[in-house]
């Protein structure tokens, strides 16, 4: 597959159509590869809590790849500038319009930070008025797709410890296409929250990856 890399592809073969694949979006302008343990942690939780079959390792795919449509889910993160080419914007729009979900998480936890400002600008360029990324209501299905989060998105330790803009963001934002969420956008820094060895999850009082399970289940069933 052009534009796709993964240490798992050679050893594990190609993902099956029925499997959930944790695909990370590579973009040239920023630190797209931050939080490297997120994929393994999320995949472990999906296996632990659900019957969804998963491809066992993260796949990395470039924003301009012709293979984007082969994946239902893209994870995107970073601290720095987000800048797409015209082809990459077109490909991301096609990805969303064909039913894919892009989950973009701002590692700065800062609504005025570089990642947030540049990502939001790119979404306006890609989607026009829909790219304004309105807030999702707490009644949105993504908060009830598996576990129930009646108060909306769960807080992160980085919010509570005063990281970034020192605000607790009680919302997520997104782009919907034909009644389905195509872009899920967070300033809550879930990436850092989930960036630990999955074997250490047993030491947590409450599993903080449960919302990631909701995102995966929503992706595969909505």
N, C-alpha and C positions, 0 to 999 in steps of 0.2 A: 504494500500500500504506500503510495507516495505521500510524503509529508507526515508519516507516522513512525514513531520510534518507541520501542519498549524492550527491555531486557527479557520480557516474558514471551514476546512473539516467537522468537526462535525456539525457546524451550517448551512452551506450552501450546504452540500452534495458534491458529486464528480463533478469535472468539466465535462462539456459536450464536446464532440469531436469537436464541431464547435467553442468553445470559446478559446480566447487567454488566456493563463495562464502565469502570471509572476512568474516564478520559480527561486528561488535563490539557488545557489550551495553552499552546506556546505562542507568544507574541514577542516580536523583536525589540520593542521599545523599553521593556521593563523586566523586573525580576519574577518572571512567570513560574519559576521552579521553587519558590519559597514554600515552607511547610511540607517537607518531603514525606512525612509519615502519615499524612492525612488519609491517603488512599487505603493503605493497609488497615488502618483503624476503622474506617467506615465500612470497608468490605467485611471485616470481621463482625461488625455489628449487624450487617445485613444477613449474614449467615447465621448468626446467633439467634436473631429474633424472627426471621421470616423464612419462607420457603423459596424465595427468589434465588435462582442459580446465578452465580457470579463468575466472571473471568478473574483469576486469582491475583493479577497484578495490574498496576496502573499502566495505561497507554497514554503516550504523549502525542498530540496531533497539532499541527500548525494551523493557524487561523485561516490561511488561504488554501488549505488542502481540499482536493476534490473528494476526499473520503469523509468529510465531516458528516454527511448525511447517513453514514453507516452507524453512527453512534446516537443513542437517545439522550445522552447526558454529557455536558462539558463542565469541568470545574476550572475556574479562573481566579487567580489571586495575585497579590503583589503590593508593593509600597510606592512604586515609581510611576513614571509616565505610561499611559495607555494610548497607543496610537496605531490605528489600523490603516492599511492601504485600501484603495478602492475595491480591489478584488476581495480582500478579507472582509470588508463590510458587506459586499454582495453575498459572500459565502455564509456569513453569520446570519444574514437575513433569511437566506434559503433554509438554513438549518432550523431556525425558529419556525418558519412558515410550514415546514414539513414535520412539525411535531416535536422537535428537540427542545431540551431545557438547558439553558446556560445559567449556571450558578456562579455569580461573581461576588467574591468576598474581599472587602477592603481591609488589608492587614494593618493599615494605619489607625483604624478605628477613629477616623477623623473626617467629618463631612466636608471640611474645607481643605483637606489634604490633596496632594498631587494625584494620587490614584483616583480618589473620588471625583475630583473635578474633571479629570481627563476622561475617565470611563463614562461619566454622565454625558459629556460632550459627544463622545463617540456614539452612544446610544441614540442621541438626537439625530446624528448624521445617518445612522442606520435605519431608524424607524420613524423619523419625523415626529409628529405630535405624540405618537404613542411612546416615543423614547423619553418623554418627560419622567417616566418611572414613578407613577403614583404609588402612594402607600397602599399596602394590602390590608384589608379589614381583618380583624381577629377571627372572623367567621370563615375565612378563606379555607378551602378544602386541604391545602398543604399542612394546616395545623391540626388536621384530623385524619389524615390519610392512613395512619397506623396508631401512633400514640396520640393522646389528646393534649393539646396546649391551648387551653381555654383563654389564657391571657395573652395569646400571641406568641411571638418568638421568644424562646428562653434566653435569659441573660447569660453573659459570659463573665468569667472572672476578670477579664481585662477591663470590662466596663465598670465593674464594682471596685476595681483597684485604681481607677483614675487614669487609665492609659489613653493616649490620643487626645481627643477633644474633651475628655473627662465627663462625657454624657452617657446616660443609659438610654440607648435607642430602643424604644418599645414598639418598633415596627420594622418590617421589611418592605422593599419596594419591588416593582416588577413591570413587565410588559406582557400583556395577554393578547393572544391571537385566537379568534373564533372561540372564545370562552375558556381557553386553556393557557396556563402560565408558560411563557416561553423564555423569559428572563427573570431570574430571582436575584435580587441585589441586596447585599448586606453590608452595613458599616460596623458590624458587631465583632468582627475578627474571629469568626468561627474557625478559620484555618489554624490560628495559633492555639485555640482552645482544644482542637482535635489532634494537634501535632505531637503525639507521644506514642510510645510503643504500646500496641494493643494489649500486650501481656500485663501491662501495669493497670489496666482498667479495673482489675479486681480490688485495687486499693482505693477506688473512688467510692464515696458515700452514695452518690447517684451517678449513673452513667451519663456523661454529658454528650454522648454521640447520638442520643435517641432522636433528636431532631433531624440529624443526617439520614436516619432510617426513613423518617417521614418524607424527606425530599426524594429519596430513591424510590419509595413505594409510589409516590405521586407520579414520578417520571415514568414508571413502568405500567401504571394502571389508568391514569387520567385520560 
